[in-house]
Amino acid sequence: MKHIVVDLEMNNIKRESEARRICSSEIIEIGAVMLDESLQEIASFRTYVKPEYNDVIVPNIRDLTGITNEMVANAPHFKEAFKMFAGWALGTGDEVIFHAWSESDYQQLQKEMILKEYVLTEEEKVIMEHRWNDFQKEFDKRLGFDRQLSLSLALDMAGIEFSGREHDALDDARNTAELLQVVRDEALFDRTLRKIEEAMKPVSLGNTIGSMFDFSKLVFE
């Protein structure tokens, strides 16, 4: 069994493009790490992807991700990039589980495959036939949060210093994988996040009333 933690970075599709009827952005970077059954990293993957519906990286995306026009100029288009990723992810021949921080990356792949008419091979269907584990949702549920937390905040809670650059696909995937190991390893969870989990547990009405009044001195006749 192998675990693949994936992160994608996207660029906006031009507003006037008909492609926006299907999706508003397209992938410009795929980053992923492969973990063994103990959730230890054993391999990594990164490729930039040349956008097809905008010939420039828009300024706010460039500033956020650090990805420039020059970095994607000679990069593979989506179809080739996904085939590269699929070959890497499935290359061991083992069963794989995919994880991502939120379900948006899985949804982006779905939409972009429709937009760019990508036909999955029988082998590649393994990647998309089941929804990826939404690790953001898993983390929030485990700790009792009703709202979605950012990856950086979740890492802070676990005492993990972000390694690398935020919104770099490979760095985001690698940091997500480190947090996954903490959440899935009870010993690590006890040392880092258990107190937060316990603090977020709802207190029953009975316990609340009992903490307000001391009934030990009451005598019933």
C-alpha positions as CSV (number, residue, x, y, z in Angstrom):
1,M,0.0,0.0,0.0
2,K,1.3,3.4,-1.0
3,H,-0.1,6.8,0.0
4,I,0.1,9.7,-2.5
5,V,-0.3,13.3,-1.2
6,V,-1.0,15.7,-4.0
7,D,-1.1,19.5,-4.4
8,L,-2.0,21.5,-7.5
9,E,-1.4,25.2,-8.3
10,M,-3.6,26.9,-10.8
11,N,-3.7,29.9,-13.1
12,N,-6.8,31.9,-14.1
13,I,-8.4,31.2,-17.5
14,K,-9.0,34.4,-19.5
15,R,-12.5,35.8,-18.7
16,E,-13.5,36.0,-22.3
17,S,-12.6,32.4,-23.0
18,E,-15.4,29.9,-23.6
19,A,-13.4,27.4,-21.5
20,R,-14.7,29.2,-18.4
21,R,-18.0,27.5,-18.9
22,I,-16.3,24.4,-17.6
23,C,-13.7,25.7,-15.2
24,S,-12.2,29.1,-14.3
25,S,-8.6,28.0,-13.9
26,E,-6.1,25.4,-15.2
27,I,-3.3,23.6,-13.6
28,I,0.2,25.1,-13.8
29,E,2.0,22.8,-11.3
30,I,1.6,19.3,-9.9
31,G,3.4,18.3,-6.8
32,A,3.2,15.0,-4.9
33,V,5.0,12.8,-2.4
34,M,4.7,9.0,-2.1
35,L,4.6,7.5,1.3
36,D,5.0,3.9,2.5
37,E,2.6,2.1,4.8
38,S,4.3,3.9,7.8
39,L,3.6,7.2,6.1
40,Q,7.3,7.8,5.5
41,E,8.3,9.7,2.3
42,I,9.9,7.4,-0.3
43,A,9.6,9.4,-3.5
44,S,8.5,12.8,-4.8
45,F,7.1,14.3,-8.1
46,R,6.9,17.7,-9.5
47,T,6.2,19.2,-12.9
48,Y,5.1,22.6,-14.1
49,V,2.3,22.6,-16.7
50,K,2.0,25.0,-19.6
51,P,-1.5,26.7,-19.6
52,E,-3.5,26.6,-22.8
53,Y,-6.2,29.2,-22.1
54,N,-4.1,32.1,-20.9
55,D,-0.6,32.9,-22.3
56,V,0.5,34.6,-19.1
57,I,0.6,33.8,-15.4
58,V,-1.6,36.5,-13.9
59,P,0.2,38.7,-11.4
60,N,-1.6,37.6,-8.2
61,I,-0.9,33.9,-9.1
62,R,2.7,34.7,-9.9
63,D,3.1,36.5,-6.5
64,L,1.3,33.7,-4.6
65,T,3.1,30.7,-6.2
66,G,6.4,32.1,-7.4
67,I,5.6,30.6,-10.8
68,T,6.6,32.8,-13.8
69,N,5.9,32.7,-17.5
70,E,9.4,31.5,-18.1
71,M,9.0,28.5,-15.8
72,V,6.0,27.2,-17.8
73,A,7.1,28.2,-21.3
74,N,8.7,24.8,-22.1
75,A,6.6,22.8,-19.6
76,P,4.4,19.9,-20.9
77,H,0.7,20.6,-21.5
78,F,-1.9,19.1,-19.2
79,K,-2.3,15.8,-21.1
80,E,1.4,15.0,-21.1
81,A,1.8,16.2,-17.5
82,F,-1.0,14.1,-16.2
83,K,0.4,11.0,-18.0
84,M,3.8,11.7,-16.3
85,F,2.1,12.0,-12.9
86,A,0.0,8.8,-13.4
87,G,3.1,6.8,-14.5
88,W,4.9,7.9,-11.4
89,A,2.0,7.3,-9.0
90,L,1.2,3.9,-10.3
91,G,4.7,2.8,-11.2
92,T,5.3,0.7,-8.1
93,G,2.3,-1.6,-9.0
94,D,1.1,-1.4,-5.4
95,E,-2.4,-0.3,-4.3
96,V,-2.5,3.5,-3.8
97,I,-4.6,5.9,-1.7
98,F,-4.6,9.6,-2.7
99,H,-4.8,12.5,-0.2
100,A,-5.2,16.2,-0.7
101,W,-5.8,19.2,1.5
102,S,-9.4,19.8,0.6
103,E,-11.4,18.3,-2.3
104,S,-10.8,21.2,-4.7
105,D,-7.7,19.6,-6.4
106,Y,-9.7,16.4,-7.2
107,Q,-12.5,18.6,-8.6
108,Q,-10.0,20.6,-10.7
109,L,-8.7,17.5,-12.3
110,Q,-12.2,16.3,-13.1
111,K,-13.1,19.6,-14.8
112,E,-9.8,20.0,-16.6
113,M,-10.1,16.4,-18.0
114,I,-13.5,17.4,-19.5
115,L,-12.2,20.7,-20.8
116,K,-9.1,19.2,-22.5
117,E,-10.8,15.9,-23.5
118,Y,-8.5,13.7,-21.6
119,V,-9.4,10.0,-21.8
120,L,-8.2,7.9,-18.9
121,T,-6.5,4.6,-19.7
122,E,-7.7,1.6,-17.7
123,E,-4.7,1.8,-15.5
124,E,-5.2,5.6,-14.9
125,K,-8.8,5.1,-13.9
126,V,-7.5,4.0,-10.5
127,I,-6.5,7.6,-9.8
128,M,-9.9,9.1,-10.4
129,E,-12.4,6.4,-9.8
130,H,-12.6,7.1,-6.1
131,R,-12.7,10.5,-4.5
132,W,-9.4,11.4,-2.9
133,N,-9.3,11.6,0.9
134,D,-10.1,15.2,1.9
135,F,-7.4,15.4,4.6
136,Q,-8.6,19.0,5.5
137,K,-12.0,17.5,6.3
138,E,-10.4,14.6,8.2
139,F,-8.3,17.0,10.3
140,D,-11.2,19.4,11.1
141,K,-13.4,16.5,12.1
142,R,-10.8,14.8,14.2
143,L,-10.2,18.0,16.2
144,G,-13.9,19.1,16.3
145,F,-13.7,22.2,14.1
146,D,-16.8,23.3,12.2
147,R,-14.9,25.6,9.8
148,Q,-12.2,24.7,7.4
149,L,-8.7,25.5,8.6
150,S,-5.8,26.5,6.4
151,L,-2.9,24.2,6.1
152,S,-0.5,26.7,7.7
153,L,-2.8,27.0,10.8
154,A,-3.2,23.3,11.1
155,L,0.6,22.9,10.9
156,D,1.0,25.5,13.6
157,M,-1.4,23.6,15.9
158,A,0.7,20.5,15.5
159,G,3.9,22.3,16.2
160,I,5.2,21.8,12.7
161,E,7.2,24.6,11.1
162,F,6.3,24.9,7.4
163,S,9.3,23.7,5.3
164,G,9.9,25.4,2.0
165,R,7.5,27.9,0.3
166,E,3.8,28.1,0.8
167,H,1.8,27.6,-2.4
168,D,4.7,25.6,-4.0
169,A,2.9,22.4,-5.0
170,L,5.7,20.0,-3.9
171,D,6.3,21.9,-0.6
172,D,2.6,22.0,0.2
173,A,2.3,18.3,-0.5
174,R,5.3,17.5,1.6
175,N,4.0,19.5,4.6
176,T,0.6,18.0,4.2
177,A,2.2,14.6,4.4
178,E,4.0,15.4,7.6
179,L,0.7,16.6,9.2
180,L,-1.0,13.4,7.9
181,Q,1.6,11.3,9.8
182,V,1.0,13.2,13.0
183,V,-2.8,12.7,12.8
184,R,-2.6,9.0,11.9
185,D,0.1,8.2,14.5
186,E,-1.5,8.1,18.0
187,A,1.8,8.6,19.8
188,L,2.5,11.7,17.7
189,F,-1.1,12.9,18.1
190,D,-0.9,12.6,21.8
191,R,2.2,14.8,22.0
192,T,0.9,17.5,19.7
193,L,-2.8,17.7,19.1
194,R,-4.6,15.7,21.9
195,K,-5.1,18.7,24.1
196,I,-6.7,20.7,21.3
197,E,-9.0,17.7,20.5
198,E,-10.0,17.4,24.1
199,A,-10.6,21.2,24.5
200,M,-12.9,21.1,21.4
201,K,-15.1,18.3,22.8
202,P,-18.6,19.6,23.7
203,V,-19.4,19.6,27.4
204,S,-22.7,18.0,28.4
205,L,-25.3,20.1,30.2
206,G,-25.0,17.9,33.2
207,N,-21.3,18.4,33.5
208,T,-21.7,22.1,33.1
209,I,-24.3,22.4,35.9
210,G,-22.2,20.1,38.1
211,S,-19.2,22.3,37.7
212,M,-21.2,25.4,38.8
213,F,-22.6,24.0,42.0
214,D,-21.2,21.9,44.9
215,F,-23.9,19.3,45.8
216,S,-21.8,17.4,48.3
217,K,-23.2,19.3,51.3
218,L,-26.8,18.8,50.4
219,V,-28.8,16.5,52.7
220,F,-32.0,15.0,51.6
221,E,-34.5,13.9,54.4
